[in-house]
Amino acid sequence: MQLKEPPELIPYCKENKWGYCDKNGNIVIDCKYDYADYFSEEDLARVELGGKLGYIDKSGKEYFY
């Protein structure tokens, strides 16, 4: 599947931790997650941190359960 345009924020891995960068490679959300998925149409991305699953929005606000 080919995307029509690049995603605004892209999962990025540094030293085995995940965060998000923009299309120019600038870190937008620090690399601190054990896992990070792409953002959905609802502007949320699934993340894992310390064994907890949750979501993050594009501003970096976390929603863990």
PDB file of N, CA, C and O in Angstrom:
ATOM      1  N   MET A   1       0.836  -1.173   0.000  1.00  0.00           N
ATOM      2  CA  MET A   1       0.000   0.000   0.000  1.00  0.00           C
ATOM      3  C   MET A   1       0.886   1.243   0.000  1.00  0.00           C
ATOM      4  O   MET A   1       1.828   1.342   0.786  1.00  0.00           O
ATOM      5  N   GLN A   2       0.585   2.168  -0.865  1.00  0.00           N
ATOM      6  CA  GLN A   2       1.372   3.392  -0.960  1.00  0.00           C
ATOM      7  C   GLN A   2       0.548   4.562  -0.425  1.00  0.00           C
ATOM      8  O   GLN A   2      -0.603   4.748  -0.818  1.00  0.00           O
ATOM      9  N   LEU A   3       1.139   5.343   0.467  1.00  0.00           N
ATOM     10  CA  LEU A   3       0.463   6.498   1.025  1.00  0.00           C
ATOM     11  C   LEU A   3       0.462   7.640   0.022  1.00  0.00           C
ATOM     12  O   LEU A   3       1.415   7.807  -0.739  1.00  0.00           O
ATOM     13  N   LYS A   4      -0.609   8.424   0.022  1.00  0.00           N
ATOM     14  CA  LYS A   4      -0.706   9.559  -0.896  1.00  0.00           C
ATOM     15  C   LYS A   4       0.290  10.652  -0.528  1.00  0.00           C
ATOM     16  O   LYS A   4       0.881  11.280  -1.406  1.00  0.00           O
ATOM     17  N   GLU A   5       0.474  10.878   0.772  1.00  0.00           N
ATOM     18  CA  GLU A   5       1.447  11.866   1.240  1.00  0.00           C
ATOM     19  C   GLU A   5       2.101  11.320   2.499  1.00  0.00           C
ATOM     20  O   GLU A   5       1.495  10.503   3.194  1.00  0.00           O
ATOM     21  N   PRO A   6       3.313  11.745   2.812  1.00  0.00           N
ATOM     22  CA  PRO A   6       3.990  11.219   4.004  1.00  0.00           C
ATOM     23  C   PRO A   6       3.235  11.590   5.275  1.00  0.00           C
ATOM     24  O   PRO A   6       2.630  12.660   5.343  1.00  0.00           O
ATOM     25  N   PRO A   7       3.262  10.721   6.279  1.00  0.00           N
ATOM     26  CA  PRO A   7       2.603  11.066   7.543  1.00  0.00           C
ATOM     27  C   PRO A   7       3.273  12.270   8.184  1.00  0.00           C
ATOM     28  O   PRO A   7       4.465  12.513   7.990  1.00  0.00           O
ATOM     29  N   GLU A   8       2.491  13.019   8.947  1.00  0.00           N
ATOM     30  CA  GLU A   8       3.013  14.221   9.591  1.00  0.00           C
ATOM     31  C   GLU A   8       4.071  13.870  10.629  1.00  0.00           C
ATOM     32  O   GLU A   8       5.125  14.504  10.682  1.00  0.00           O
ATOM     33  N   LEU A   9       3.795  12.862  11.456  1.00  0.00           N
ATOM     34  CA  LEU A   9       4.763  12.377  12.434  1.00  0.00           C
ATOM     35  C   LEU A   9       5.048  10.913  12.158  1.00  0.00           C
ATOM     36  O   LEU A   9       4.130  10.130  11.915  1.00  0.00           O
ATOM     37  N   ILE A  10       6.316  10.546  12.196  1.00  0.00           N
ATOM     38  CA  ILE A  10       6.759   9.205  11.823  1.00  0.00           C
ATOM     39  C   ILE A  10       7.454   8.563  13.022  1.00  0.00           C
ATOM     40  O   ILE A  10       8.286   9.208  13.661  1.00  0.00           O
ATOM     41  N   PRO A  11       7.130   7.296  13.345  1.00  0.00           N
ATOM     42  CA  PRO A  11       7.860   6.621  14.425  1.00  0.00           C
ATOM     43  C   PRO A  11       9.360   6.615  14.126  1.00  0.00           C
ATOM     44  O   PRO A  11       9.777   6.404  12.987  1.00  0.00           O
ATOM     45  N   TYR A  12      10.152   6.846  15.150  1.00  0.00           N
ATOM     46  CA  TYR A  12      11.596   6.977  14.998  1.00  0.00           C
ATOM     47  C   TYR A  12      12.271   6.245  16.156  1.00  0.00           C
ATOM     48  O   TYR A  12      11.888   6.432  17.311  1.00  0.00           O
ATOM     49  N   CYS A  13      13.270   5.415  15.860  1.00  0.00           N
ATOM     50  CA  CYS A  13      13.954   4.634  16.891  1.00  0.00           C
ATOM     51  C   CYS A  13      15.381   5.155  17.079  1.00  0.00           C
ATOM     52  O   CYS A  13      16.127   5.362  16.121  1.00  0.00           O
ATOM     53  N   LYS A  14      15.730   5.357  18.357  1.00  0.00           N
ATOM     54  CA  LYS A  14      17.087   5.780  18.706  1.00  0.00           C
ATOM     55  C   LYS A  14      17.476   5.032  19.975  1.00  0.00           C
ATOM     56  O   LYS A  14      16.801   5.137  20.999  1.00  0.00           O
ATOM     57  N   GLU A  15      18.566   4.279  19.901  1.00  0.00           N
ATOM     58  CA  GLU A  15      19.082   3.504  21.030  1.00  0.00           C
ATOM     59  C   GLU A  15      18.001   2.610  21.643  1.00  0.00           C
ATOM     60  O   GLU A  15      17.837   2.570  22.862  1.00  0.00           O
ATOM     61  N   ASN A  16      17.267   1.896  20.790  1.00  0.00           N
ATOM     62  CA  ASN A  16      16.215   0.942  21.168  1.00  0.00           C
ATOM     63  C   ASN A  16      15.007   1.567  21.837  1.00  0.00           C
ATOM     64  O   ASN A  16      14.219   0.851  22.454  1.00  0.00           O
ATOM     65  N   LYS A  17      14.835   2.857  21.739  1.00  0.00           N
ATOM     66  CA  LYS A  17      13.642   3.541  22.239  1.00  0.00           C
ATOM     67  C   LYS A  17      12.991   4.280  21.079  1.00  0.00           C
ATOM     68  O   LYS A  17      13.666   4.746  20.161  1.00  0.00           O
ATOM     69  N   TRP A  18      11.662   4.378  21.141  1.00  0.00           N
ATOM     70  CA  TRP A  18      10.898   4.970  20.053  1.00  0.00           C
ATOM     71  C   TRP A  18      10.323   6.322  20.435  1.00  0.00           C
ATOM     72  O   TRP A  18       9.961   6.565  21.586  1.00  0.00           O
ATOM     73  N   GLY A  19      10.249   7.185  19.449  1.00  0.00           N
ATOM     74  CA  GLY A  19       9.610   8.488  19.561  1.00  0.00           C
ATOM     75  C   GLY A  19       9.079   8.848  18.185  1.00  0.00           C
ATOM     76  O   GLY A  19       8.804   7.966  17.373  1.00  0.00           O
ATOM     77  N   TYR A  20       8.935  10.128  17.922  1.00  0.00           N
ATOM     78  CA  TYR A  20       8.379  10.559  16.634  1.00  0.00           C
ATOM     79  C   TYR A  20       9.175  11.728  16.082  1.00  0.00           C
ATOM     80  O   TYR A  20       9.606  12.619  16.813  1.00  0.00           O
ATOM     81  N   CYS A  21       9.356  11.695  14.771  1.00  0.00           N
ATOM     82  CA  CYS A  21      10.023  12.791  14.074  1.00  0.00           C
ATOM     83  C   CYS A  21       9.111  13.291  12.962  1.00  0.00           C
ATOM     84  O   CYS A  21       8.146  12.624  12.587  1.00  0.00           O
ATOM     85  N   ASP A  22       9.425  14.465  12.442  1.00  0.00           N
ATOM     86  CA  ASP A  22       8.681  14.970  11.296  1.00  0.00           C
ATOM     87  C   ASP A  22       9.344  14.465  10.018  1.00  0.00           C
ATOM     88  O   ASP A  22      10.342  13.747  10.074  1.00  0.00           O
ATOM     89  N   LYS A  23       8.798  14.835   8.884  1.00  0.00           N
ATOM     90  CA  LYS A  23       9.312  14.325   7.605  1.00  0.00           C
ATOM     91  C   LYS A  23      10.725  14.812   7.290  1.00  0.00           C
ATOM     92  O   LYS A  23      11.376  14.279   6.392  1.00  0.00           O
ATOM     93  N   ASN A  24      11.205  15.823   8.024  1.00  0.00           N
ATOM     94  CA  ASN A  24      12.570  16.319   7.838  1.00  0.00           C
ATOM     95  C   ASN A  24      13.568  15.670   8.796  1.00  0.00           C
ATOM     96  O   ASN A  24      14.759  15.982   8.775  1.00  0.00           O
ATOM     97  N   GLY A  25      13.059  14.750   9.647  1.00  0.00           N
ATOM     98  CA  GLY A  25      13.938  14.048  10.584  1.00  0.00           C
ATOM     99  C   GLY A  25      14.126  14.756  11.910  1.00  0.00           C
ATOM    100  O   GLY A  25      14.945  14.326  12.722  1.00  0.00           O
ATOM    101  N   ASN A  26      13.393  15.826  12.151  1.00  0.00           N
ATOM    102  CA  ASN A  26      13.479  16.544  13.421  1.00  0.00           C
ATOM    103  C   ASN A  26      12.661  15.805  14.480  1.00  0.00           C
ATOM    104  O   ASN A  26      11.495  15.485  14.250  1.00  0.00           O
ATOM    105  N   ILE A  27      13.265  15.535  15.638  1.00  0.00           N
ATOM    106  CA  ILE A  27      12.556  14.846  16.713  1.00  0.00           C
ATOM    107  C   ILE A  27      11.469  15.778  17.256  1.00  0.00           C
ATOM    108  O   ILE A  27      11.746  16.911  17.649  1.00  0.00           O
ATOM    109  N   VAL A  28      10.235  15.282  17.272  1.00  0.00           N
ATOM    110  CA  VAL A  28       9.096  16.052  17.766  1.00  0.00           C
ATOM    111  C   VAL A  28       8.662  15.543  19.138  1.00  0.00           C
ATOM    112  O   VAL A  28       8.345  16.331  20.029  1.00  0.00           O
ATOM    113  N   ILE A  29       8.649  14.208  19.302  1.00  0.00           N
ATOM    114  CA  ILE A  29       8.326  13.573  20.578  1.00  0.00           C
ATOM    115  C   ILE A  29       9.507  12.685  20.938  1.00  0.00           C
ATOM    116  O   ILE A  29       9.898  11.814  20.161  1.00  0.00           O
ATOM    117  N   ASP A  30      10.076  12.911  22.122  1.00  0.00           N
ATOM    118  CA  ASP A  30      11.295  12.217  22.556  1.00  0.00           C
ATOM    119  C   ASP A  30      11.196  10.701  22.434  1.00  0.00           C
ATOM    120  O   ASP A  30      10.120  10.120  22.580  1.00  0.00           O
ATOM    121  N   CYS A  31      12.334  10.073  22.165  1.00  0.00           N
ATOM    122  CA  CYS A  31      12.448   8.619  22.054  1.00  0.00           C
ATOM    123  C   CYS A  31      12.530   8.015  23.456  1.00  0.00           C
ATOM    124  O   CYS A  31      13.610   7.916  24.037  1.00  0.00           O
ATOM    125  N   LYS A  32      11.379   7.614  23.988  1.00  0.00           N
ATOM    126  CA  LYS A  32      11.337   7.027  25.320  1.00  0.00           C
ATOM    127  C   LYS A  32      10.457   5.791  25.390  1.00  0.00           C
ATOM    128  O   LYS A  32      10.394   5.138  26.431  1.00  0.00           O
ATOM    129  N   TYR A  33       9.777   5.460  24.304  1.00  0.00           N
ATOM    130  CA  TYR A  33       8.816   4.362  24.301  1.00  0.00           C
ATOM    131  C   TYR A  33       9.471   3.047  23.878  1.00  0.00           C
ATOM    132  O   TYR A  33      10.414   3.033  23.087  1.00  0.00           O
ATOM    133  N   ASP A  34       8.954   1.950  24.419  1.00  0.00           N
ATOM    134  CA  ASP A  34       9.428   0.614  24.043  1.00  0.00           C
ATOM    135  C   ASP A  34       8.877   0.203  22.681  1.00  0.00           C
ATOM    136  O   ASP A  34       9.464  -0.632  21.993  1.00  0.00           O
ATOM    137  N   TYR A  35       7.754   0.791  22.298  1.00  0.00           N
ATOM    138  CA  TYR A  35       7.105   0.523  21.013  1.00  0.00           C
ATOM    139  C   TYR A  35       6.308   1.760  20.630  1.00  0.00           C
ATOM    140  O   TYR A  35       5.732   2.419  21.497  1.00  0.00           O
ATOM    141  N   ALA A  36       6.268   2.079  19.360  1.00  0.00           N
ATOM    142  CA  ALA A  36       5.469   3.203  18.869  1.00  0.00           C
ATOM    143  C   ALA A  36       4.936   2.863  17.484  1.00  0.00           C
ATOM    144  O   ALA A  36       5.683   2.418  16.612  1.00  0.00           O
ATOM    145  N   ASP A  37       3.653   3.072  17.292  1.00  0.00           N
ATOM    146  CA  ASP A  37       2.988   2.787  16.017  1.00  0.00           C
ATOM    147  C   ASP A  37       2.727   4.105  15.290  1.00  0.00           C
ATOM    148  O   ASP A  37       2.950   5.185  15.837  1.00  0.00           O
ATOM    149  N   TYR A  38       2.253   4.000  14.051  1.00  0.00           N
ATOM    150  CA  TYR A  38       1.888   5.190  13.281  1.00  0.00           C
ATOM    151  C   TYR A  38       0.619   5.815  13.852  1.00  0.00           C
ATOM    152  O   TYR A  38      -0.175   5.134  14.501  1.00  0.00           O
ATOM    153  N   PHE A  39       0.430   7.111  13.609  1.00  0.00           N
ATOM    154  CA  PHE A  39      -0.782   7.793  14.040  1.00  0.00           C
ATOM    155  C   PHE A  39      -1.949   7.383  13.160  1.00  0.00           C
ATOM    156  O   PHE A  39      -1.805   7.204  11.950  1.00  0.00           O
ATOM    157  N   SER A  40      -3.108   7.237  13.791  1.00  0.00           N
ATOM    158  CA  SER A  40      -4.333   6.867  13.079  1.00  0.00           C
ATOM    159  C   SER A  40      -5.020   8.119  12.557  1.00  0.00           C
ATOM    160  O   SER A  40      -4.545   9.237  12.760  1.00  0.00           O
ATOM    161  N   GLU A  41      -6.131   7.916  11.888  1.00  0.00           N
ATOM    162  CA  GLU A  41      -6.919   9.039  11.388  1.00  0.00           C
ATOM    163  C   GLU A  41      -7.465   9.883  12.532  1.00  0.00           C
ATOM    164  O   GLU A  41      -7.800  11.051  12.332  1.00  0.00           O
ATOM    165  N   GLU A  42      -7.558   9.307  13.730  1.00  0.00           N
ATOM    166  CA  GLU A  42      -8.031  10.029  14.906  1.00  0.00           C
ATOM    167  C   GLU A  42      -6.895  10.791  15.591  1.00  0.00           C
ATOM    168  O   GLU A  42      -7.090  11.350  16.671  1.00  0.00           O
ATOM    169  N   ASP A  43      -5.715  10.819  14.973  1.00  0.00           N
ATOM    170  CA  ASP A  43      -4.535  11.509  15.505  1.00  0.00           C
ATOM    171  C   ASP A  43      -4.037  10.926  16.818  1.00  0.00           C
ATOM    172  O   ASP A  43      -3.510  11.654  17.660  1.00  0.00           O
ATOM    173  N   LEU A  44      -4.200   9.609  17.003  1.00  0.00           N
ATOM    174  CA  LEU A  44      -3.654   8.890  18.142  1.00  0.00           C
ATOM    175  C   LEU A  44      -2.752   7.776  17.630  1.00  0.00           C
ATOM    176  O   LEU A  44      -3.007   7.190  16.578  1.00  0.00           O
ATOM    177  N   ALA A  45      -1.699   7.491  18.384  1.00  0.00           N
ATOM    178  CA  ALA A  45      -0.788   6.401  18.041  1.00  0.00           C
ATOM    179  C   ALA A  45      -0.665   5.483  19.250  1.00  0.00           C
ATOM    180  O   ALA A  45      -0.625   5.949  20.388  1.00  0.00           O
ATOM    181  N   ARG A  46      -0.606   4.187  19.005  1.00  0.00           N
ATOM    182  CA  ARG A  46      -0.442   3.210  20.079  1.00  0.00           C
ATOM    183  C   ARG A  46       1.026   3.177  20.487  1.00  0.00           C
ATOM    184  O   ARG A  46       1.916   3.129  19.638  1.00  0.00           O
ATOM    185  N   VAL A  47       1.270   3.203  21.799  1.00  0.00           N
ATOM    186  CA  VAL A  47       2.630   3.151  22.334  1.00  0.00           C
ATOM    187  C   VAL A  47       2.673   2.177  23.507  1.00  0.00           C
ATOM    188  O   VAL A  47       1.649   1.844  24.105  1.00  0.00           O
ATOM    189  N   GLU A  48       3.890   1.731  23.815  1.00  0.00           N
ATOM    190  CA  GLU A  48       4.113   0.897  24.993  1.00  0.00           C
ATOM    191  C   GLU A  48       5.271   1.495  25.773  1.00  0.00           C
ATOM    192  O   GLU A  48       6.288   1.889  25.201  1.00  0.00           O
ATOM    193  N   LEU A  49       5.097   1.558  27.106  1.00  0.00           N
ATOM    194  CA  LEU A  49       6.127   2.113  27.964  1.00  0.00           C
ATOM    195  C   LEU A  49       6.123   1.349  29.284  1.00  0.00           C
ATOM    196  O   LEU A  49       5.139   1.382  30.022  1.00  0.00           O
ATOM    197  N   GLY A  50       7.213   0.670  29.576  1.00  0.00           N
ATOM    198  CA  GLY A  50       7.337  -0.063  30.825  1.00  0.00           C
ATOM    199  C   GLY A  50       6.282  -1.129  31.023  1.00  0.00           C
ATOM    200  O   GLY A  50       5.824  -1.351  32.144  1.00  0.00           O
ATOM    201  N   GLY A  51       5.889  -1.797  29.939  1.00  0.00           N
ATOM    202  CA  GLY A  51       4.890  -2.854  30.011  1.00  0.00           C
ATOM    203  C   GLY A  51       3.456  -2.362  29.960  1.00  0.00           C
ATOM    204  O   GLY A  51       2.532  -3.176  29.948  1.00  0.00           O
ATOM    205  N   LYS A  52       3.243  -1.056  29.929  1.00  0.00           N
ATOM    206  CA  LYS A  52       1.893  -0.499  29.838  1.00  0.00           C
ATOM    207  C   LYS A  52       1.601  -0.124  28.395  1.00  0.00           C
ATOM    208  O   LYS A  52       2.443   0.458  27.711  1.00  0.00           O
ATOM    209  N   LEU A  53       0.398  -0.462  27.939  1.00  0.00           N
ATOM    210  CA  LEU A  53      -0.052  -0.067  26.610  1.00  0.00           C
ATOM    211  C   LEU A  53      -0.921   1.170  26.726  1.00  0.00           C
ATOM    212  O   LEU A  53      -1.649   1.343  27.703  1.00  0.00           O
ATOM    213  N   GLY A  54      -0.839   2.018  25.735  1.00  0.00           N
ATOM    214  CA  GLY A  54      -1.665   3.209  25.739  1.00  0.00           C
ATOM    215  C   GLY A  54      -1.590   3.908  24.399  1.00  0.00           C
ATOM    216  O   GLY A  54      -1.176   3.334  23.391  1.00  0.00           O
ATOM    217  N   TYR A  55      -2.000   5.159  24.418  1.00  0.00           N
ATOM    218  CA  TYR A  55      -2.003   5.973  23.210  1.00  0.00           C
ATOM    219  C   TYR A  55      -1.359   7.314  23.513  1.00  0.00           C
ATOM    220  O   TYR A  55      -1.272   7.739  24.665  1.00  0.00           O
ATOM    221  N   ILE A  56      -0.913   7.963  22.462  1.00  0.00           N
ATOM    222  CA  ILE A  56      -0.319   9.283  22.558  1.00  0.00           C
ATOM    223  C   ILE A  56      -0.932  10.138  21.458  1.00  0.00           C
ATOM    224  O   ILE A  56      -1.189   9.651  20.357  1.00  0.00           O
ATOM    225  N   ASP A  57      -1.168  11.424  21.759  1.00  0.00           N
ATOM    226  CA  ASP A  57      -1.639  12.306  20.699  1.00  0.00           C
ATOM    227  C   ASP A  57      -0.438  13.076  20.138  1.00  0.00           C
ATOM    228  O   ASP A  57       0.680  12.944  20.636  1.00  0.00           O
ATOM    229  N   LYS A  58      -0.679  13.868  19.114  1.00  0.00           N
ATOM    230  CA  LYS A  58       0.423  14.531  18.418  1.00  0.00           C
ATOM    231  C   LYS A  58       1.090  15.628  19.238  1.00  0.00           C
ATOM    232  O   LYS A  58       2.154  16.121  18.864  1.00  0.00           O
ATOM    233  N   SER A  59       0.475  16.011  20.351  1.00  0.00           N
ATOM    234  CA  SER A  59       1.108  16.998  21.229  1.00  0.00           C
ATOM    235  C   SER A  59       1.998  16.319  22.265  1.00  0.00           C
ATOM    236  O   SER A  59       2.732  16.987  22.992  1.00  0.00           O
ATOM    237  N   GLY A  60       1.928  14.958  22.331  1.00  0.00           N
ATOM    238  CA  GLY A  60       2.731  14.214  23.284  1.00  0.00           C
ATOM    239  C   GLY A  60       1.977  13.787  24.539  1.00  0.00           C
ATOM    240  O   GLY A  60       2.545  13.132  25.413  1.00  0.00           O
ATOM    241  N   LYS A  61       0.692  14.156  24.630  1.00  0.00           N
ATOM    242  CA  LYS A  61      -0.101  13.765  25.795  1.00  0.00           C
ATOM    243  C   LYS A  61      -0.359  12.262  25.752  1.00  0.00           C
ATOM    244  O   LYS A  61      -0.748  11.717  24.719  1.00  0.00           O
ATOM    245  N   GLU A  62      -0.135  11.594  26.894  1.00  0.00           N
ATOM    246  CA  GLU A  62      -0.248  10.137  26.980  1.00  0.00           C
ATOM    247  C   GLU A  62      -1.562   9.716  27.619  1.00  0.00           C
ATOM    248  O   GLU A  62      -2.078  10.375  28.521  1.00  0.00           O
ATOM    249  N   TYR A  63      -2.089   8.599  27.126  1.00  0.00           N
ATOM    250  CA  TYR A  63      -3.317   8.002  27.644  1.00  0.00           C
ATOM    251  C   TYR A  63      -3.024   6.514  27.873  1.00  0.00           C
ATOM    252  O   TYR A  63      -3.160   5.708  26.953  1.00  0.00           O
ATOM    253  N   PHE A  64      -2.622   6.149  29.099  1.00  0.00           N
ATOM    254  CA  PHE A  64      -2.317   4.753  29.409  1.00  0.00           C
ATOM    255  C   PHE A  64      -3.461   4.127  30.181  1.00  0.00           C
ATOM    256  O   PHE A  64      -4.188   4.799  30.911  1.00  0.00           O
ATOM    257  N   TYR A  65      -3.603   2.800  29.997  1.00  0.00           N
ATOM    258  CA  TYR A  65      -4.643   2.066  30.733  1.00  0.00           C
ATOM    259  C   TYR A  65      -4.058   0.854  31.378  1.00  0.00           C
ATOM    260  O   TYR A  65      -4.771   0.104  32.044  1.00  0.00           O
TER     261      TYR A  65
END
